[in-house]
Amino acid sequence: MTTNSTKAPIVTGYPSTMGDDVQLNTTTLIRHAARTYPEREIVYRLPDGGWDRYTYGAAYERIIRGANALRGIGVEPGARVGILDWNSRRHFELYWAIPGLAAVMVQLNLRLGSDDLCFVIDDSGTSVICVDESLLPLAEAVAPRLPGVQAWVIMSDKPLSEITTTLPNVHHYEDLVTAASAHITWPEVDERSAYSACYTTGTTGRPKGVYYSHRAIVLHSYAIATNVGMVLDDCTMLITPMFHGQAWGLPQAATLMANKIVLPGRYVVEDTKPLTDAIIAEGVTVTNGAPVIFLPMLHYIETLENKPDLSRLRMMSGATEPPLTMMRGFHDLTGAEVVHAYGATETTPLVTMNRFKPSVRERLSDDELFELKRKQGLPVSGVDIRLIDGLGNDVAHDGVTQGEICVRGPWVTTSYHHMPEDDLAGRFHDGYWRSGDVGTIDADGYLKVTDRLKDVIKSGGEWISSIDMENLLLSHPDIAEGAVVGLAHPKWQERPFVLVVPKPGREVTLEAVRTHLSSAFAVWQLPDAIEIVTEIPRTSVGKFDKRRIRAAHADIYGGESSSE
């Protein structure tokens, strides 16, 4: 089944009697949670690694004071306010305080290089930046290049007198909050106004700004809650960084459903023990993250003598395809379900989520269902997906025919901030955003991303999926991580090349890799070279940086490297 290729006209029917002039505002979500569930807990991690907790009621009072404090230093409707912070309670409070004033929360990715970070702040017109004390060196490094930033708000439990900084025009967040009024009349914001801004972090060109409306965020919150199956007694931990893609919309969805919320603060991939311990101790039932985080968590659980019962836990997994071994591992050891999801900065991000339809659950075996979980899932209600070929024609939904994934919906962008009209043309098609991902849709409606257009390996006129090859590599008992790219080849155009990180104390050879991959790939598809490394380059959002990998190994097969 294919989708119509032209946008349907908007027609006006008979008038309703509804309050359609009541605007969809994000503030409504936190107001409802604080009004109806003021006793519900929010657990947060402290800078010293300890934990503390307060309630929706107490958080809401601080949100009001925070909004009044920001207004007091000149934040008006339309102003852009940046945040440099971890997944902290102050960050959570600012998620509501800034948009509640009809200002724009600018999500500043801590992993960006200084040039790109300066570009984002300058391009967005950010005039106020709230920065956690631990990130002062990052702020101080870029501040001299940012004349448009009029105020810096330092967030710390220490008094300002104990903080040394070179930042100009400094305020202390806690002092401002303490002095501000605990009463506010929130404006009713035009729902089409920008709630927040997030900039893409691709490997080519400058970051591109996506500005989410209040309307988009509210509708997206309902979509997340519905598709994850959130209920009032759920406990949600925000693992995905709150500084990018609003933590995949989970803060708003969890607040919509008045979930108990766990904010893990600052953490590192090298030590996921605190995250795992908190999931067990706090009874977390919903969380989000990438395999790069979930895999170490699973390895830690494997060391525990008593395995926890996490049978209510749903782990939204994105960024890269979750390995079957990881999904089975969580299921078999703890009962937790890894829920594969798909989206992008441009889509707020939810596009698909992999839950089993009753018809497939009745028809498929357990092994087949796990194989199905590798797919990105079913489109959520409100989002339309098209697969198009190189000529812009829709391709068949037969699970085999590949096409570029194009998306349209109420929370999907139709433009980029400050991007010239001429540059927009190739990024949209018939009102659909072009993802740059290649995929298939099967007869049951499940989307499978087979590769990025720029990452698919073109060898001898045929395509090889680097994603499928990477996923199979991770099922090898001696391999911890594996990245696959196509490198230029004088005869075959491109050939697969593999970077492998062995598990501690293990050895991996090219012959072993080829033998392992031969279970799913033809002989001509197998890599001709591998390199053993201790670490694989990653982008600022944790994905394999395939551009850097290709550049570093361009001459392996003696071909000429292609430009991107």
Sequence and secondary structure as in RCSB ss.txt:
>XXXX:A:sequence
MTTNSTKAPIVTGYPSTMGDDVQLNTTTLIRHAARTYPEREIVYRLPDGGWDRYTYGAAYERIIRGANALRGIGV
EPGARVGILDWNSRRHFELYWAIPGLAAVMVQLNLRLGSDDLCFVIDDSGTSVICVDESLLPLAEAVAPRLPGVQ
AWVIMSDKPLSEITTTLPNVHHYEDLVTAASAHITWPEVDERSAYSACYTTGTTGRPKGVYYSHRAIVLHSYAIA
TNVGMVLDDCTMLITPMFHGQAWGLPQAATLMANKIVLPGRYVVEDTKPLTDAIIAEGVTVTNGAPVIFLPMLHY
IETLENKPDLSRLRMMSGATEPPLTMMRGFHDLTGAEVVHAYGATETTPLVTMNRFKPSVRERLSDDELFELKRK
QGLPVSGVDIRLIDGLGNDVAHDGVTQGEICVRGPWVTTSYHHMPEDDLAGRFHDGYWRSGDVGTIDADGYLKVT
DRLKDVIKSGGEWISSIDMENLLLSHPDIAEGAVVGLAHPKWQERPFVLVVPKPGREVTLEAVRTHLSSAFAVWQ
LPDAIEIVTEIPRTSVGKFDKRRIRAAHADIYGGESSSE
>XXXX:A:secstr
    SS       S   S TTS   THHHHHHHHHH TT EEEEE TTS EEEEEHHHHHHHHHHHHHHHHHTT 
 TT EEEEE  B HHHHHHHHHHHHTT EEEE  TTS HHHHHHHHHHHTEEEEEEEGGGHHHHHHHGGG TT  
EEEEE SS GGG     SSEEEHHHHHHHS S        TTSEEEEEE   SSSS  EEEEEHHHHHHHHHHHH
HHHT  TT EEE  S TTSGGGGGHHHHHHHTT EEEE BS BTTB HHHHHHHHHHT  EEEE HHHHHHHHHH
HHH SS    TT EEEE SS   HHHHHHHHHHH  EEEEEEE GGGSSEEEE    HHHHHHS HHHHHHHTTS
 BEE TT EEEEE TTS B   SSS  EEEEEESTTS S  TT  HHHHGGGEETTEEEEEEEEEE TT  EEEE
EETTTSEEETTEEE HHHHHHHHTTSTTEEEEEEEEEEETTTEEEEEEEEEE TT    HHHHHHHHTTTS GGG
S SEEEE S   B TTSSB HHHHHHHTTTTTS      
